[in-house]
Amino acid sequence: MKERLGARPSRSKAVSTAPDIFSPVSRAASRVILGVDPSLRGTGFGVIRTGRAGPQALAQGTIACPKDWERSRCLATIAQKLRAILREHQPEVCVMEGLFFAQNLKTAIIMGEARGAALAAVAEAGVDIFEIAPRKVKQAIVGYGAAQKLAVAKMVQRMLNLPALPAPDAADALALALAHAQETSRHLLTPPKRI
């Protein structure tokens, strides 16, 4: 019988040489991602590197501006500090927190100004910018879209093996970067939103 069929190997002995595109190892190319959580008085930033060994934190912090500073001085500081971070770490992409609905118009305008300063600095460097809604970030990191900030910070600390809990704004920025890394490592029907 085998002679008539050309002596093909049986299915049970056939070995596939095609790469497994769904395994984490095959799709885990090393990338540097910058997360930014914009705010006038405390813009959080977090830089991670993804790879086969899992995500690793390269930098994190808060660009703090005292309350007695004029808004224009804060906006200039946000842009200058982000430019320095971009030069130092050379991220491939930046992830910014998506817009949320504020009940106070003045607060929304001030948040928009801080976001604009951050967007301009990153775009100036030629880095691709994506945005993720806050609820989607919490869902990706904690598994619950209405999670508290502390829960997000604890999960970020665990995912990145940080020795201490990151500051709230830095934790949010790191969570953005981690959520983007998760999104882009899967095959999605709707790609991440680019801005």
C-alpha positions in Angstrom: 0.0 0.0 0.0 2.8 2.4 0.9 4.5 1.8 -2.5 1.3 2.7 -4.4 1.0 6.0 -2.5 4.6 7.0 -3.1 5.7 6.1 0.4 4.5 9.4 2.0 5.0 9.5 5.7 1.9 9.0 7.8 0.2 12.1 9.3 1.2 11.1 12.8 4.9 11.4 11.9 4.7 14.6 9.9 6.6 17.5 11.5 5.6 21.1 10.8 8.4 23.5 10.1 6.2 26.6 10.0 6.9 29.1 12.8 4.2 29.4 15.5 3.1 33.0 15.0 1.0 32.9 18.1 3.7 32.0 20.5 5.0 34.9 22.6 8.6 34.2 21.7 8.1 34.5 18.0 6.3 37.8 18.1 8.3 39.5 20.9 10.6 41.8 18.9 12.4 44.2 21.1 10.8 47.7 21.0 11.1 50.9 23.1 7.7 52.4 24.0 7.1 55.8 25.7 3.9 56.3 27.7 2.8 59.8 28.5 0.0 60.8 31.0 -0.3 64.5 30.3 -1.3 67.0 33.0 -0.3 70.6 33.6 1.1 70.2 37.1 2.2 66.5 36.9 2.8 64.9 33.5 3.7 61.2 34.0 6.1 59.4 31.7 7.3 55.9 31.5 9.7 54.2 29.0 9.7 50.4 28.6 11.5 47.9 26.4 9.6 44.9 25.3 11.3 41.6 24.3 11.5 37.9 24.8 12.3 38.2 28.5 9.2 40.4 29.0 8.8 44.1 29.5 11.5 46.1 31.3 11.2 49.6 32.7 14.0 52.0 31.3 12.8 55.2 32.9 9.8 56.7 34.7 8.9 59.8 36.5 6.7 62.9 36.7 7.4 66.3 35.1 6.2 68.4 38.1 5.3 72.1 37.8 4.7 74.1 41.0 1.2 75.7 41.4 2.7 79.2 41.4 4.1 78.8 37.8 2.3 80.3 34.9 0.7 77.9 32.5 3.0 78.9 29.7 6.0 78.0 31.9 4.5 74.6 32.7 3.8 73.9 29.0 7.4 74.8 28.0 8.8 72.6 30.8 6.6 69.6 29.7 7.9 70.0 26.1 11.6 70.5 27.1 11.6 67.5 29.5 9.9 65.2 26.9 12.4 66.2 24.3 15.2 65.2 26.6 13.6 61.8 27.3 13.1 61.3 23.6 16.7 62.0 22.9 18.0 59.7 25.6 15.8 56.7 25.1 14.9 56.9 21.3 11.4 55.3 21.6 9.9 53.9 18.5 6.3 54.8 19.5 4.6 57.0 22.0 1.3 56.2 23.7 -0.8 59.0 25.1 -3.8 58.8 27.3 -7.0 59.3 25.2 -9.3 62.2 25.8 -11.9 61.9 28.6 -15.0 63.9 29.3 -14.5 66.6 31.9 -17.5 68.3 33.5 -15.5 71.5 34.1 -14.7 73.3 30.8 -11.7 75.2 32.3 -10.1 71.9 33.5 -10.7 70.4 30.0 -9.0 73.3 28.3 -5.9 73.2 30.7 -5.6 69.4 30.2 -5.8 69.9 26.4 -3.0 72.5 26.6 -0.8 70.1 28.5 -1.6 67.3 26.1 -0.9 69.6 23.1 2.5 70.5 24.5 3.4 66.8 24.9 2.0 65.9 21.5 4.0 68.6 19.8 7.3 67.5 21.5 6.8 63.9 20.5 5.6 64.7 16.9 8.6 67.0 16.5 10.9 64.0 17.1 9.1 62.0 14.3 7.8 59.3 16.7 4.5 57.6 15.9 1.8 58.5 18.5 -1.1 56.3 19.5 -3.8 56.9 22.1 -5.6 54.6 24.4 -8.7 55.4 26.5 -8.2 55.3 30.3 -10.8 52.6 30.8 -9.1 50.4 28.1 -5.7 50.8 29.8 -7.2 49.7 33.2 -8.9 46.8 31.5 -5.7 45.6 29.9 -3.5 46.0 33.1 -5.9 45.1 35.9 -8.7 43.4 34.1 -11.3 45.9 35.3 -12.1 49.2 33.4 -13.0 51.1 36.6 -10.0 50.0 38.7 -8.5 52.4 41.2 -5.1 54.1 40.6 -3.5 52.1 43.4 -4.5 48.8 41.8 -3.0 50.0 38.5 0.2 51.0 40.2 0.5 47.7 42.0 0.0 45.7 38.8 2.5 47.8 36.9 5.0 47.2 39.7 4.4 43.5 39.4 4.5 43.3 35.6 7.8 45.3 35.5 9.4 43.8 38.6 9.9 47.3 40.1 11.5 47.4 43.6 9.0 50.1 44.7 5.5 51.3 43.8 5.8 53.9 41.0 4.4 57.4 41.6 0.7 57.7 40.5 1.4 59.7 37.3 4.4 57.5 36.3 2.4 54.4 37.0 -0.3 55.6 34.6 2.3 56.3 31.9 3.9 52.9 32.4 0.5 51.3 32.2 -0.2 53.1 28.9 3.1 51.7 27.5 2.3 48.2 28.7 -1.2 48.3 27.4 0.1 49.3 23.9 2.7 46.5 24.0 -0.2 44.0 24.7 -2.4 45.4 22.0 0.3 45.3 19.3 1.4 41.8 20.3 -2.0 40.4 19.4 -3.8 40.1 16.1 -6.6 42.7 16.4 -9.6 43.4 14.2 -9.3 47.1 15.0 -5.7 48.5 15.1 -4.6 50.9 17.9 -5.7 54.5 17.2 -2.9 56.6 15.7 -2.9 60.4 16.2 
